Structures are given as C-alpha cells and as structure tokens.
C-alpha cells in the first residue's frame, strides 16, 4: 500500500514567515533516461546538466509514477499516482484528471497564492482548465533551445521581483515524426547546429539493457544521444537566463525526465529503464551543493516539495512527500512503486513494480 503523508501546517507557516517566498523553475525533458555524465554516461558529455546537478542534490534512485507522457506529468502536477488522479493514458486519447482536482494542481495552487505562472512547451494533461497559466508558449518547438532560453528570459523579466512558477518542457530527447515517413519516428542529428559534434552510429551507441544490435537501431540510439547533447546545451542557455535575471538565489530549481528512453524495455514499461529517471533539486537554504542522495524519490514528491517551499498547505491526501525530509535526514520511504495502465486508448495492460533499497 502506498504511504500517504502530510506536511504539517505549522511547519510550512513558520517557513513562510521566516523567509520570503521562493520562486520555482521546473524543468522536464521528454523521454530522458540516465544517459548523463553525472549518472555514469561516458560516450558523450553533459556538462551543463552535470553543473545543475552539482549545484544542489542529485538523487540516484528516482521513479516516475508511470512511464507514459500524460500519466507521468499528472503525477508531477498532483502528487498522486494515475490510478488516483484519473489520467490513466495519453491526454489525446480521452483520459483526464478527476474533476475534483480542478484547483489542486501546482499552477492552480500557486496562482491562487499570488504567483505568476508560466509554461514553455507541452502540457499534455487534461483538462487544460486545471492549469491557469499567466504565460503560455505551447507546442513541440522546444528542440530550438536558443528560442526557449529567450522565451524564458522574457518571462523572468515580466515577473519582475514577484514570485513565479515557470515550467520548461524540452522536447528532446523525444523522437519526432519523420516527414518522409509519417508512420515512423526519428531523431534529427542536428537542429540549429546543435549538437555541435553529433555522435555517429556504431556498436558503442547501443543500450546495454536491450541486447539489440541492428543498423537501424544504431542510427536511432545515436540520434537519441545527440538529442540529449542538444538538451544539455539548452539547459546551459536556460540557466544563463536565470542568472541574468538576478533571481537565481531565490529560485528553487527542479529537473527531471518524464520517463525513460522510447525504446523496447524502456518507455511504457515498468522496467527500470522505463521508470527510472535523472532527478535534481536545488533549493537555496535547504540543499547543499554537490550532494548525492541514495534515497528513493518519486515525481509524486514534486507538488508537496513546491508547496512546502512556498509555505502552503497540502490540498489533501497525497502519495508524494516533501523532499525536504529526504535531504535533511528525516524519516523517508522504504519502498518505491511505479505502475502502468494505458499509453494510447488501448490496450489495457496493467502492470506494477515495487522496489526497496536493493
């Protein structure tokens, strides 16, 4: 049974009184597994993501609630697993959050508390009425990472000195529909000249957890790795924009993948390559630079963490918990779960996974 936890109102109120309200930069990367230098990747380097990880705490064991885009993001926004929030499959196939969660998503709760809210990139959770954005730049154009940084910079200037919540959702390293073959998916080797030095396909660009080696697979996996390098360049530009805004020191930064790679035994499974993701938290005054935590964390912990930092009460019973406890030595979970229901509208193929520290 999943443990339901609460943040006590007195603790959050005390935090709100003793410190000014922080702002939040929440960054996700579509289909990003553990292929970063800071998680042991050696075939290419990810210096900007490594720098972000080292500025706070890097969690070595982090799971999404479900390895499918919409259900995964629903867990981030609500602190609940899909079986409890209603978003069992993709948003474009008819699934949506429960009606009573209308005012209980991160942007809804923060906007009601006076935060300026913004999103760059896809939302992909329904109904959109649950997400009151002051600024929205939709679409899957976030592979153009220079444009993303410019858009984020404009949002930060518009926010002025007030508290904000900005969510930036990078399309990389998600595959894209091949214009020459609308039924297929592909990875562009470069976009706007990035990455500067694409990896060529070869035997070294395969996933060891797949055990698959074909010419086509080599091309796809190399393309996936090149998309991660482009993402890394984008993170560097985005963090430069935050520094230039002068808001870096009062901004909590959360970074994670929305699930693992879009390959067999990855995305849409409950195997570790599907549900296990990179996860960083930089919380000024709470996390320590260069920290690495073995504690088992979930993307369901994002909402309670943000509300804790903002000094706001939880909206009800949640599956997640504030990561303050995980990074300051408080009592933490002994088990970590993941689930799967649907990706598209069908088939319904329920799966569950649970792990301990082994």
The 8 nearest C-alpha neighbors of each residue, nearest first, counted from 0:
[[1, 2, 3, 336, 334, 318, 353, 335],
 [0, 2, 3, 318, 336, 335, 334, 319],
 [1, 3, 318, 0, 4, 332, 319, 317],
 [4, 2, 318, 317, 316, 1, 5, 319],
 [3, 5, 320, 317, 2, 316, 318, 6],
 [6, 4, 7, 316, 313, 320, 3, 317],
 [5, 7, 8, 313, 4, 312, 307, 11],
 [6, 8, 10, 9, 5, 11, 312, 313],
 [7, 9, 11, 10, 312, 12, 6, 311],
 [10, 8, 12, 11, 7, 13, 14, 6],
 [11, 9, 13, 12, 8, 7, 14, 6],
 [10, 12, 310, 14, 8, 13, 9, 307],
 [13, 11, 9, 15, 14, 310, 10, 8],
 [14, 12, 10, 16, 11, 15, 9, 17],
 [15, 13, 11, 17, 12, 16, 310, 18],
 [14, 16, 310, 12, 13, 18, 17, 11],
 [17, 15, 13, 14, 18, 12, 19, 310],
 [16, 18, 14, 15, 13, 19, 12, 20],
 [19, 17, 15, 16, 14, 20, 21, 13],
 [18, 20, 21, 15, 17, 16, 249, 14],
 [19, 21, 309, 18, 15, 22, 162, 310],
 [22, 20, 249, 250, 309, 19, 162, 251],
 [21, 23, 250, 163, 162, 164, 251, 249],
 [24, 22, 164, 251, 250, 252, 163, 25],
 [23, 25, 252, 165, 166, 164, 251, 253],
 [24, 26, 166, 253, 252, 254, 165, 23],
 [27, 25, 254, 167, 166, 168, 253, 24],
 [28, 26, 168, 255, 256, 254, 169, 257],
 [27, 29, 256, 169, 31, 168, 171, 257],
 [28, 30, 173, 170, 257, 31, 171, 172],
 [29, 31, 260, 259, 258, 173, 172, 257],
 [32, 30, 256, 259, 29, 28, 260, 258],
 [31, 33, 259, 276, 260, 34, 30, 277],
 [32, 34, 277, 35, 276, 38, 31, 275],
 [35, 33, 40, 32, 38, 36, 39, 31],
 [36, 34, 40, 38, 37, 33, 45, 39],
 [35, 37, 40, 39, 38, 44, 45, 41],
 [36, 38, 35, 49, 39, 40, 52, 45],
 [39, 37, 35, 36, 33, 40, 34, 59],
 [38, 40, 36, 37, 41, 35, 34, 33],
 [41, 39, 36, 35, 34, 38, 42, 43],
 [40, 42, 43, 39, 36, 44, 35, 34],
 [43, 41, 40, 44, 204, 203, 198, 36],
 [44, 42, 41, 40, 45, 36, 228, 224],
 [45, 43, 36, 46, 41, 42, 35, 40],
 [44, 46, 36, 48, 231, 47, 35, 49],
 [47, 45, 49, 48, 44, 50, 231, 36],
 [48, 46, 50, 235, 49, 231, 45, 234],
 [47, 49, 51, 50, 46, 45, 231, 52],
 [48, 50, 46, 52, 47, 51, 37, 45],
 [51, 49, 47, 53, 48, 52, 46, 54],
 [50, 52, 48, 54, 49, 53, 47, 55],
 [53, 51, 49, 50, 54, 57, 279, 55],
 [54, 52, 289, 50, 55, 51, 288, 49],
 [53, 55, 288, 51, 52, 289, 50, 281],
 [56, 54, 281, 288, 53, 287, 286, 280],
 [55, 57, 290, 291, 280, 279, 286, 289],
 [58, 56, 279, 291, 52, 292, 278, 290],
 [57, 59, 292, 60, 278, 291, 293, 279],
 [58, 60, 293, 292, 57, 61, 291, 277],
 [61, 59, 295, 58, 293, 296, 294, 62],
 [60, 62, 296, 297, 275, 276, 295, 58],
 [63, 61, 275, 297, 274, 276, 64, 296],
 [62, 64, 298, 274, 65, 297, 71, 258],
 [63, 65, 337, 71, 80, 74, 338, 62],
 [66, 64, 71, 338, 339, 63, 67, 337],
 [67, 65, 267, 258, 266, 274, 273, 71],
 [66, 68, 267, 65, 71, 70, 342, 69],
 [67, 69, 71, 70, 72, 257, 89, 66],
 [70, 68, 89, 72, 124, 71, 123, 90],
 [71, 69, 73, 86, 72, 87, 81, 68],
 [72, 70, 65, 68, 69, 73, 74, 64],
 [71, 73, 75, 69, 74, 70, 68, 76],
 [72, 74, 70, 76, 75, 71, 77, 69],
 [75, 73, 79, 299, 78, 72, 77, 80],
 [74, 76, 72, 299, 298, 73, 301, 77],
 [75, 77, 104, 73, 105, 74, 302, 78],
 [78, 76, 104, 79, 74, 75, 73, 302],
 [77, 79, 299, 319, 74, 302, 317, 75],
 [80, 78, 74, 318, 77, 317, 299, 84],
 [79, 81, 74, 83, 82, 64, 84, 318],
 [82, 80, 84, 83, 86, 87, 85, 70],
 [81, 83, 80, 85, 84, 87, 86, 79],
 [82, 84, 81, 80, 85, 79, 86, 97],
 [85, 83, 81, 96, 97, 86, 79, 82],
 [84, 86, 96, 97, 81, 87, 83, 95],
 [87, 85, 95, 96, 81, 94, 70, 88],
 [86, 88, 81, 85, 70, 340, 341, 94],
 [89, 87, 341, 342, 86, 94, 70, 343],
 [88, 90, 69, 91, 92, 343, 342, 94],
 [89, 91, 94, 124, 92, 125, 123, 93],
 [90, 92, 89, 93, 94, 123, 343, 125],
 [93, 91, 344, 90, 89, 94, 343, 88],
 [92, 94, 91, 90, 95, 89, 344, 88],
 [93, 95, 86, 90, 88, 92, 87, 89],
 [96, 94, 125, 86, 126, 85, 90, 97],
 [97, 95, 85, 86, 84, 125, 98, 126],
 [96, 98, 85, 99, 100, 84, 95, 101],
 [97, 99, 100, 101, 96, 95, 126, 129],
 [98, 100, 101, 97, 102, 103, 96, 84],
 [99, 101, 103, 98, 102, 97, 96, 104],
 [102, 100, 129, 99, 98, 103, 104, 128],
 [103, 101, 107, 100, 104, 129, 108, 99],
 [102, 104, 100, 101, 108, 107, 314, 77],
 [103, 105, 76, 77, 107, 106, 102, 108],
 [104, 106, 108, 76, 107, 109, 302, 103],
 [107, 105, 109, 108, 104, 110, 130, 116],
 [108, 106, 104, 110, 102, 105, 109, 131],
 [109, 107, 111, 105, 106, 110, 103, 104],
 [110, 108, 112, 106, 114, 111, 107, 105],
 [109, 111, 114, 113, 112, 107, 108, 106],
 [110, 112, 108, 109, 113, 107, 114, 106],
 [113, 111, 109, 110, 114, 108, 311, 107],
 [114, 112, 110, 111, 109, 115, 162, 163],
 [115, 113, 110, 163, 162, 109, 112, 116],
 [114, 116, 163, 164, 110, 133, 162, 113],
 [117, 115, 164, 132, 133, 163, 165, 114],
 [118, 116, 134, 165, 132, 135, 133, 166],
 [117, 119, 166, 135, 165, 167, 136, 120],
 [118, 120, 136, 167, 137, 135, 168, 166],
 [121, 119, 137, 168, 138, 139, 136, 141],
 [120, 122, 138, 137, 123, 168, 139, 119],
 [121, 123, 124, 120, 137, 118, 168, 127],
 [124, 122, 69, 90, 121, 125, 68, 89],
 [125, 123, 69, 90, 122, 73, 126, 95],
 [126, 124, 95, 127, 90, 96, 123, 94],
 [125, 127, 128, 95, 129, 124, 96, 130],
 [126, 128, 125, 129, 130, 124, 131, 122],
 [127, 129, 126, 130, 131, 101, 125, 102],
 [130, 128, 101, 127, 126, 102, 131, 104],
 [129, 131, 128, 127, 106, 107, 132, 104],
 [132, 130, 107, 106, 129, 128, 133, 110],
 [133, 131, 116, 134, 117, 130, 135, 106],
 [132, 134, 116, 117, 115, 131, 135, 110],
 [135, 133, 117, 132, 118, 116, 136, 154],
 [134, 136, 118, 117, 137, 119, 132, 133],
 [135, 137, 119, 120, 118, 134, 138, 150],
 [138, 136, 120, 121, 135, 119, 139, 118],
 [137, 139, 120, 121, 140, 136, 141, 119],
 [138, 140, 141, 120, 170, 121, 137, 142],
 [141, 139, 142, 138, 143, 120, 170, 137],
 [140, 142, 143, 169, 170, 139, 144, 147],
 [141, 143, 144, 140, 170, 171, 169, 190],
 [144, 142, 141, 146, 145, 140, 147, 190],
 [143, 145, 233, 147, 146, 142, 141, 148],
 [146, 144, 148, 147, 143, 149, 233, 236],
 [145, 147, 149, 144, 148, 143, 150, 141],
 [148, 146, 144, 150, 145, 149, 141, 151],
 [147, 149, 237, 151, 145, 150, 146, 236],
 [148, 150, 152, 146, 147, 151, 153, 145],
 [151, 149, 147, 153, 152, 148, 146, 154],
 [152, 150, 154, 148, 153, 149, 147, 155],
 [151, 153, 149, 155, 240, 150, 154, 148],
 [154, 152, 156, 150, 151, 155, 157, 149],
 [153, 155, 151, 157, 152, 156, 158, 150],
 [156, 154, 158, 152, 157, 153, 151, 244],
 [157, 155, 153, 159, 158, 154, 152, 244],
 [156, 158, 154, 155, 159, 153, 152, 160],
 [159, 157, 155, 156, 161, 154, 160, 163],
 [160, 158, 156, 157, 161, 155, 162, 244],
 [159, 161, 158, 162, 246, 156, 163, 155],
 [162, 160, 159, 158, 163, 114, 115, 22],
 [163, 161, 22, 114, 21, 115, 20, 160],
 [164, 162, 115, 22, 114, 116, 23, 165],
 [163, 165, 23, 116, 22, 24, 115, 117],
 [166, 164, 117, 24, 118, 116, 25, 23],
 [165, 167, 118, 25, 26, 24, 117, 119],
 [166, 168, 26, 119, 118, 25, 120, 27],
 [169, 167, 27, 120, 26, 28, 119, 121],
 [170, 168, 28, 141, 171, 27, 29, 167],
 [171, 169, 29, 141, 142, 173, 139, 172],
 [172, 170, 173, 169, 226, 29, 142, 230],
 [171, 173, 226, 227, 29, 223, 30, 170],
 [174, 172, 171, 29, 30, 170, 175, 261],
 [175, 173, 186, 185, 184, 172, 176, 171],
 [176, 174, 184, 185, 186, 177, 173, 187],
 [177, 175, 184, 181, 183, 185, 178, 174],
 [176, 178, 180, 179, 184, 181, 185, 183],
 [179, 177, 180, 181, 176, 183, 175, 182],
 [180, 178, 177, 181, 183, 176, 182, 184],
 [179, 181, 177, 182, 183, 178, 176, 184],
 [182, 180, 183, 177, 178, 176, 179, 184],
 [183, 181, 180, 184, 176, 177, 179, 178],
 [184, 182, 180, 181, 177, 176, 185, 175],
 [185, 183, 176, 175, 177, 174, 182, 186],
 [184, 186, 174, 175, 177, 176, 187, 183],
 [187, 185, 222, 174, 223, 175, 188, 219],
 [186, 188, 189, 222, 185, 190, 226, 175],
 [189, 187, 222, 225, 186, 197, 190, 226],
 [188, 190, 193, 187, 192, 194, 191, 197],
 [191, 189, 193, 192, 187, 143, 188, 142],
 [192, 190, 193, 189, 143, 194, 144, 145],
 [191, 193, 190, 189, 195, 194, 196, 229],
 [194, 192, 195, 189, 190, 229, 191, 196],
 [193, 195, 229, 196, 197, 228, 189, 192],
 [194, 196, 193, 192, 197, 189, 229, 228],
 [195, 197, 194, 198, 193, 225, 189, 228],
 [198, 196, 225, 194, 195, 199, 188, 189],
 [197, 199, 221, 225, 200, 196, 224, 222],
 [200, 198, 197, 221, 201, 218, 204, 222],
 [201, 199, 218, 221, 217, 204, 198, 202],
 [200, 202, 203, 204, 217, 199, 205, 218],
 [201, 203, 204, 205, 217, 200, 212, 213],
 [202, 204, 201, 205, 42, 200, 217, 206],
 [203, 205, 221, 202, 201, 220, 200, 217],
 [206, 204, 203, 220, 202, 217, 207, 212],
 [207, 205, 208, 209, 204, 210, 220, 211],
 [206, 208, 209, 210, 205, 211, 204, 203],
 [209, 207, 206, 210, 272, 264, 211, 205],
 [210, 208, 211, 207, 206, 264, 263, 205],
 [209, 211, 207, 208, 212, 206, 205, 213],
 [212, 210, 209, 213, 216, 205, 206, 207],
 [213, 211, 216, 210, 217, 214, 205, 202],
 [212, 214, 216, 215, 217, 211, 218, 202],
 [215, 213, 217, 216, 218, 212, 201, 200],
 [216, 214, 218, 213, 217, 219, 212, 220],
 [215, 217, 213, 219, 218, 214, 220, 212],
 [218, 216, 200, 214, 220, 215, 219, 201],
 [217, 219, 200, 215, 221, 216, 220, 222],
 [220, 218, 222, 216, 221, 217, 223, 215],
 [219, 221, 223, 222, 217, 218, 205, 216],
 [222, 220, 200, 224, 218, 223, 204, 219],
 [221, 223, 186, 225, 219, 220, 224, 188],
 [222, 224, 220, 226, 221, 225, 172, 186],
 [225, 223, 227, 221, 226, 222, 220, 228],
 [224, 226, 222, 228, 227, 223, 197, 188],
 [225, 227, 172, 229, 223, 224, 228, 171],
 [228, 226, 230, 224, 225, 229, 172, 231],
 [227, 229, 231, 225, 230, 226, 194, 45],
 [230, 228, 194, 226, 232, 231, 227, 193],
 [231, 229, 227, 233, 228, 232, 171, 226],
 [230, 232, 228, 234, 233, 229, 47, 45],
 [231, 233, 229, 235, 230, 234, 228, 236],
 [234, 232, 144, 230, 236, 231, 235, 237],
 [235, 233, 237, 231, 236, 232, 238, 47],
 [234, 236, 47, 232, 233, 238, 237, 239],
 [237, 235, 239, 233, 234, 238, 148, 240],
 [238, 236, 148, 234, 240, 239, 235, 233],
 [237, 239, 241, 240, 235, 236, 234, 242],
 [240, 238, 236, 242, 237, 241, 243, 235],
 [239, 241, 237, 243, 238, 152, 242, 244],
 [240, 242, 238, 244, 239, 243, 247, 246],
 [243, 241, 239, 247, 244, 240, 245, 238],
 [242, 244, 240, 245, 241, 239, 246, 152],
 [245, 243, 241, 242, 246, 240, 155, 156],
 [244, 246, 243, 242, 247, 241, 248, 249],
 [247, 245, 244, 248, 249, 250, 241, 242],
 [248, 246, 242, 250, 249, 241, 245, 244],
 [247, 249, 246, 250, 283, 245, 251, 242],
 [250, 248, 21, 247, 246, 22, 283, 251],
 [251, 249, 22, 23, 247, 21, 248, 252],
 [250, 252, 282, 23, 281, 22, 24, 283],
 [253, 251, 24, 281, 280, 25, 23, 250],
 [252, 254, 280, 25, 279, 26, 24, 281],
 [255, 253, 26, 279, 278, 27, 25, 280],
 [256, 254, 278, 27, 277, 257, 279, 26],
 [255, 257, 31, 28, 27, 258, 276, 277],
 [256, 258, 29, 30, 71, 28, 27, 255],
 [259, 257, 66, 30, 256, 274, 273, 276],
 [258, 260, 273, 32, 30, 31, 266, 272],
 [259, 261, 30, 265, 262, 266, 32, 31],
 [262, 260, 266, 265, 30, 259, 263, 173],
 [261, 263, 265, 260, 264, 266, 209, 259],
 [262, 264, 265, 261, 209, 266, 268, 260],
 [265, 263, 268, 262, 270, 273, 272, 266],
 [273, 266, 264, 272, 262, 263, 260, 259],
 [265, 267, 273, 261, 259, 66, 268, 260],
 [268, 266, 66, 67, 265, 273, 342, 269],
 [269, 267, 270, 266, 273, 265, 264, 66],
 [268, 270, 274, 273, 352, 271, 338, 337],
 [271, 269, 273, 268, 272, 264, 274, 265],
 [270, 272, 275, 273, 274, 269, 265, 259],
 [273, 271, 265, 259, 270, 275, 274, 32],
 [265, 274, 272, 259, 266, 271, 270, 268],
 [273, 275, 62, 271, 63, 66, 258, 259],
 [276, 274, 62, 271, 61, 272, 273, 259],
 [275, 277, 32, 256, 61, 33, 62, 258],
 [276, 278, 255, 33, 256, 32, 61, 279],
 [277, 279, 255, 254, 58, 57, 276, 61],
 [280, 278, 57, 254, 52, 56, 253, 58],
 [281, 279, 253, 56, 55, 252, 282, 254],
 [280, 282, 55, 252, 251, 286, 283, 56],
 [281, 283, 251, 286, 285, 280, 284, 252],
 [284, 282, 285, 281, 286, 248, 251, 249],
 [283, 285, 282, 286, 287, 281, 249, 248],
 [286, 284, 282, 283, 287, 323, 327, 326],
 [287, 285, 282, 55, 281, 56, 284, 283],
 [286, 288, 55, 290, 289, 56, 285, 54],
 [289, 287, 55, 54, 290, 53, 56, 286],
 [288, 290, 53, 55, 54, 56, 287, 291],
 [291, 289, 56, 288, 287, 55, 57, 292],
 [292, 290, 57, 56, 58, 289, 293, 59],
 [291, 293, 58, 294, 57, 59, 290, 56],
 [294, 292, 59, 58, 60, 295, 291, 356],
 [295, 293, 292, 296, 325, 60, 58, 59],
 [294, 296, 60, 61, 293, 335, 297, 332],
 [297, 295, 61, 294, 60, 62, 300, 298],
 [298, 296, 62, 299, 61, 300, 63, 64],
 [297, 299, 300, 63, 75, 301, 74, 62],
 [298, 300, 78, 319, 297, 74, 75, 301],
 [301, 299, 319, 320, 298, 297, 303, 302],
 [300, 302, 304, 298, 299, 303, 75, 305],
 [301, 303, 305, 78, 304, 300, 105, 76],
 [304, 302, 321, 306, 320, 305, 300, 301],
 [305, 303, 321, 307, 301, 302, 306, 322],
 [306, 304, 308, 302, 307, 303, 309, 301],
 [305, 307, 311, 309, 303, 308, 304, 310],
 [306, 308, 304, 310, 305, 309, 11, 303],
 [309, 307, 305, 306, 310, 304, 21, 20],
 [308, 310, 306, 307, 311, 20, 305, 21],
 [311, 309, 11, 15, 307, 12, 308, 14],
 [310, 312, 306, 309, 307, 11, 313, 12],
 [313, 311, 8, 314, 306, 310, 11, 6],
 [312, 314, 315, 303, 311, 6, 306, 5],
 [315, 313, 103, 312, 316, 317, 108, 102],
 [316, 314, 313, 317, 5, 312, 103, 4],
 [317, 315, 3, 4, 5, 318, 314, 313],
 [318, 316, 319, 3, 78, 79, 4, 315],
 [317, 319, 3, 79, 78, 2, 299, 1],
 [320, 318, 300, 299, 78, 317, 303, 79],
 [321, 319, 300, 303, 4, 322, 304, 318],
 [322, 320, 304, 303, 323, 300, 324, 307],
 [321, 323, 325, 324, 304, 320, 326, 300],
 [322, 324, 321, 326, 325, 327, 304, 285],
 [325, 323, 329, 322, 327, 326, 328, 321],
 [324, 326, 322, 323, 327, 328, 329, 331],
 [325, 327, 323, 324, 328, 322, 286, 292],
 [328, 326, 324, 325, 329, 323, 285, 286],
 [329, 327, 326, 325, 324, 330, 331, 323],
 [328, 330, 324, 327, 325, 331, 326, 323],
 [329, 331, 324, 328, 332, 325, 327, 333],
 [330, 332, 325, 329, 333, 324, 294, 328],
 [333, 331, 334, 295, 330, 335, 294, 2],
 [332, 334, 355, 331, 335, 356, 295, 354],
 [335, 333, 355, 354, 332, 353, 336, 295],
 [334, 336, 354, 353, 295, 355, 333, 337],
 [337, 335, 353, 352, 354, 334, 338, 64],
 [338, 336, 64, 352, 65, 351, 353, 269],
 [339, 337, 351, 65, 350, 352, 64, 269],
 [338, 340, 350, 349, 65, 341, 351, 269],
 [339, 341, 349, 348, 87, 347, 350, 88],
 [342, 340, 88, 347, 343, 87, 345, 339],
 [341, 343, 88, 89, 67, 344, 267, 340],
 [344, 342, 345, 89, 341, 88, 92, 346],
 [343, 345, 92, 341, 346, 342, 88, 93],
 [346, 344, 347, 343, 341, 342, 348, 88],
 [345, 347, 348, 341, 344, 343, 342, 340],
 [348, 346, 345, 341, 340, 349, 344, 342],
 [347, 349, 340, 346, 350, 341, 339, 345],
 [350, 348, 340, 339, 347, 351, 338, 341],
 [351, 349, 339, 338, 348, 340, 269, 352],
 [352, 350, 338, 337, 339, 269, 353, 349],
 [353, 351, 337, 336, 269, 338, 354, 350],
 [352, 354, 336, 335, 337, 334, 351, 355],
 [355, 353, 335, 334, 336, 356, 352, 357],
 [354, 356, 334, 357, 333, 335, 353, 295],
 [357, 355, 354, 333, 334, 295, 294, 293],
 [356, 355, 354, 334, 333, 60, 295, 353]]
